[in-house]
Amino acid sequence: MTEQLLRLDNVGYAYRGKRSRDVLVGINMGFRAGTMYAVTGPSGSGKTTLLSLLAGLDDPTAGRVLHRGRDIRETGLLAYRRDTMSLVFQSYNLIDYLTVRENVLLGGPGDPDELLERVGIGAELRGRSVLKLSGGQQQRVAIARALAGTSEVILADEPTGNLDEETEASIIEVLKRCAHEDGTCVIVVTHSSRVCAAADEVVDLPKFNQVAN
């Protein structure tokens, strides 16, 4: 079996304040390169929190997030995010005053035209403002931007949540190719049955979460 690229080692996360609340408790799971994962669970089960911990955007209140066996806090969260991670958001997070091509250039050294071709964005659209694209086209640009870096891991938060069935299918295919052809670890938080059916492994988060109900 392929060595785990990322591992959550007894990870917990709690919101602290007047009403402290545990979101994740005792999470143990691993993720391998070349594999597409779908992370599922009802709203409020901690899926997006899990993704934020894997991305180094939040720090666990218990346990460790390991990259190649090393605590990402030892690496440094900024360096870890820069060198290891690409994020695809449901809201796209594109820069609205830049063109399609310019948005992809922000992602890293990859050839933007080659990447845009790969995700199905033709040459006639690449000089346009991203505001003139459909939602599905904007999501493709966001994925191309994620691919522009040299990341080992792509984390996607509900990347098909606002898309029609045809566009969803094309986005799923792009993510699968990232995993199977590029050897990337692709982790998708989703409610979509189609994404789950396409994934190599489905992680039902509540089964791993020891938080008291």
C-alpha positions as CSV (number, residue, x, y, z in Angstrom):
1,M,0.0,0.0,0.0
2,T,1.2,3.5,-0.8
3,E,2.7,5.4,2.0
4,Q,0.5,8.0,3.6
5,L,1.2,11.6,2.5
6,L,-1.0,13.2,5.2
7,R,-2.2,11.9,8.5
8,L,-4.4,13.2,11.3
9,D,-3.0,11.8,14.5
10,N,-5.6,11.9,17.3
11,V,-6.7,15.4,16.2
12,G,-9.2,17.5,18.0
13,Y,-10.6,21.0,17.5
14,A,-12.8,23.0,19.8
15,Y,-14.3,26.5,19.6
16,R,-13.3,28.3,22.8
17,G,-15.4,31.1,24.4
18,K,-18.4,31.5,26.7
19,R,-19.8,28.4,25.1
20,S,-16.9,26.1,24.3
21,R,-17.8,23.4,21.8
22,D,-15.9,20.4,20.6
23,V,-16.1,20.0,16.8
24,L,-13.6,17.2,16.3
25,V,-12.4,14.7,18.8
26,G,-9.9,11.8,18.4
27,I,-9.7,11.9,14.6
28,N,-7.3,9.3,13.2
29,M,-7.1,9.0,9.4
30,G,-4.5,9.0,6.6
31,F,-4.5,10.2,3.0
32,R,-2.3,8.8,0.1
33,A,-0.9,10.4,-3.0
34,G,-2.6,9.4,-6.3
35,T,-6.0,9.0,-4.6
36,M,-9.2,11.0,-4.7
37,Y,-11.1,11.2,-1.4
38,A,-14.7,12.3,-0.7
39,V,-15.3,13.5,2.9
40,T,-18.9,13.4,3.8
41,G,-21.2,14.0,6.7
42,P,-24.2,16.2,7.7
43,S,-23.9,19.9,8.0
44,G,-22.2,20.9,11.2
45,S,-20.2,17.6,11.4
46,G,-16.9,19.4,11.1
47,K,-16.0,18.7,7.4
48,T,-14.9,22.3,6.6
49,T,-13.0,22.4,9.9
50,L,-11.2,19.2,9.0
51,L,-10.2,20.7,5.6
52,S,-8.9,23.9,7.4
53,L,-6.8,21.7,9.6
54,L,-5.4,19.8,6.7
55,A,-4.6,23.0,4.9
56,G,-2.8,24.5,7.9
57,L,-5.3,27.4,8.1
58,D,-6.3,26.4,11.6
59,D,-4.3,24.7,14.4
60,P,-5.7,21.7,16.1
61,T,-6.5,22.0,19.8
62,A,-5.3,18.4,20.3
63,G,-3.2,16.0,18.3
64,R,-1.1,16.6,15.2
65,V,-1.4,17.0,11.5
66,L,1.5,15.1,9.8
67,H,2.9,15.6,6.4
68,R,5.2,12.8,5.4
69,G,5.4,11.9,9.1
70,R,6.4,15.4,10.3
71,D,4.1,17.7,12.3
72,I,3.3,20.6,10.0
73,R,3.9,23.0,12.9
74,E,7.5,22.0,12.8
75,T,7.7,22.7,9.1
76,G,5.9,26.1,9.6
77,L,2.3,26.5,8.5
78,L,3.1,29.2,5.9
79,A,5.8,27.1,4.3
80,Y,3.6,24.0,4.4
81,R,0.8,25.8,2.7
82,R,3.1,27.4,0.1
83,D,4.9,24.2,-0.8
84,T,2.3,21.4,-0.3
85,M,-1.2,22.7,-0.6
86,S,-3.6,24.1,-3.2
87,L,-7.2,25.0,-2.2
88,V,-10.3,25.1,-4.3
89,F,-13.2,26.9,-2.8
90,Q,-16.9,26.7,-3.5
91,S,-17.0,30.5,-3.8
92,Y,-14.1,30.3,-6.3
93,N,-12.1,33.2,-4.7
94,L,-10.9,34.5,-8.0
95,I,-9.6,38.0,-8.4
96,D,-12.4,39.8,-10.2
97,Y,-10.4,42.6,-11.8
98,L,-8.0,40.2,-13.4
99,T,-8.5,38.1,-16.6
100,V,-8.9,34.3,-16.6
101,R,-5.3,33.8,-17.6
102,E,-4.0,36.3,-15.0
103,N,-5.9,34.5,-12.2
104,V,-4.2,31.2,-13.2
105,L,-0.8,32.9,-13.2
106,L,-1.3,33.7,-9.6
107,G,-1.3,30.0,-8.7
108,G,2.3,29.2,-9.6
109,P,4.7,28.5,-12.4
110,G,2.5,26.2,-14.5
111,D,1.7,27.2,-18.1
112,P,-1.7,28.9,-17.8
113,D,-2.8,28.1,-21.4
114,E,-2.0,24.4,-21.0
115,L,-3.8,24.3,-17.7
116,L,-6.9,26.1,-19.0
117,E,-7.0,23.8,-22.0
118,R,-6.9,20.9,-19.6
119,V,-9.9,22.1,-17.7
120,G,-11.9,23.0,-20.8
121,I,-11.4,26.8,-21.0
122,G,-10.9,27.7,-24.6
123,A,-8.5,30.4,-25.9
124,E,-11.4,32.8,-26.6
125,L,-12.2,33.1,-22.9
126,R,-8.7,33.4,-21.4
127,G,-8.4,37.2,-21.9
128,R,-11.8,37.9,-20.4
129,S,-12.6,39.1,-16.9
130,V,-13.6,36.2,-14.7
131,L,-16.8,38.1,-14.0
132,K,-18.0,37.4,-17.5
133,L,-17.8,33.6,-17.0
134,S,-20.5,31.3,-15.8
135,G,-20.2,29.6,-12.4
136,G,-19.0,26.4,-13.9
137,Q,-16.4,28.2,-16.0
138,Q,-15.2,30.1,-12.9
139,Q,-14.8,26.8,-11.0
140,R,-12.7,25.4,-13.8
141,V,-10.5,28.5,-13.6
142,A,-10.1,28.0,-9.9
143,I,-9.0,24.4,-10.4
144,A,-6.6,25.5,-13.1
145,R,-5.1,28.0,-10.7
146,A,-4.7,25.2,-8.1
147,L,-3.0,23.1,-10.7
148,A,-0.5,25.9,-11.6
149,G,1.5,25.2,-8.5
150,T,3.6,22.2,-7.6
151,S,1.3,21.1,-4.8
152,E,1.2,17.5,-3.6
153,V,-2.3,18.0,-2.2
154,I,-5.5,19.6,-3.6
155,L,-8.2,20.4,-1.0
156,A,-11.6,21.3,-2.4
157,D,-14.5,22.5,-0.3
158,E,-17.9,21.6,-2.0
159,P,-16.4,22.4,-5.5
160,T,-19.5,21.2,-7.3
161,G,-22.1,22.5,-4.9
162,N,-23.5,25.2,-7.1
163,L,-23.1,23.5,-10.5
164,D,-25.5,21.7,-12.9
165,E,-25.1,18.0,-13.4
166,E,-23.1,18.3,-16.7
167,T,-20.7,20.8,-15.3
168,E,-20.4,18.8,-12.0
169,A,-19.4,15.7,-14.1
170,S,-16.7,17.6,-15.9
171,I,-15.2,19.0,-12.7
172,I,-15.2,15.5,-11.1
173,E,-13.3,14.2,-14.1
174,V,-10.7,17.0,-13.8
175,L,-10.2,16.2,-10.1
176,K,-9.9,12.4,-10.8
177,R,-7.3,13.1,-13.5
178,C,-5.3,15.2,-11.0
179,A,-5.2,12.2,-8.7
180,H,-4.7,9.4,-11.1
181,E,-2.5,11.0,-13.8
182,D,-0.6,13.5,-11.7
183,G,-0.3,11.5,-8.5
184,T,-1.9,14.3,-6.4
185,C,-3.7,13.6,-3.2
186,V,-7.2,15.1,-3.8
187,I,-9.5,15.6,-0.8
188,V,-13.0,16.8,-1.5
189,V,-15.5,17.9,1.1
190,T,-18.9,17.2,-0.5
191,H,-22.6,16.4,-0.1
192,S,-22.7,15.1,-3.7
193,S,-23.5,11.5,-4.3
194,R,-21.8,11.8,-7.7
195,V,-18.6,13.0,-6.2
196,C,-18.7,10.1,-3.7
197,A,-19.3,7.6,-6.5
198,A,-16.3,8.9,-8.4
199,A,-13.9,9.0,-5.4
200,D,-11.4,6.2,-4.7
201,E,-12.3,6.4,-1.0
202,V,-15.3,7.9,0.8
203,V,-14.6,9.2,4.4
204,D,-17.8,9.4,6.4
205,L,-16.5,11.8,9.0
206,P,-19.0,11.1,11.8
207,K,-17.6,7.5,11.9
208,F,-14.2,8.9,12.8
209,N,-15.3,11.6,15.1
210,Q,-15.5,10.8,18.8
211,V,-17.3,14.1,19.8
212,A,-20.1,13.5,22.2
213,N,-23.6,13.9,20.7
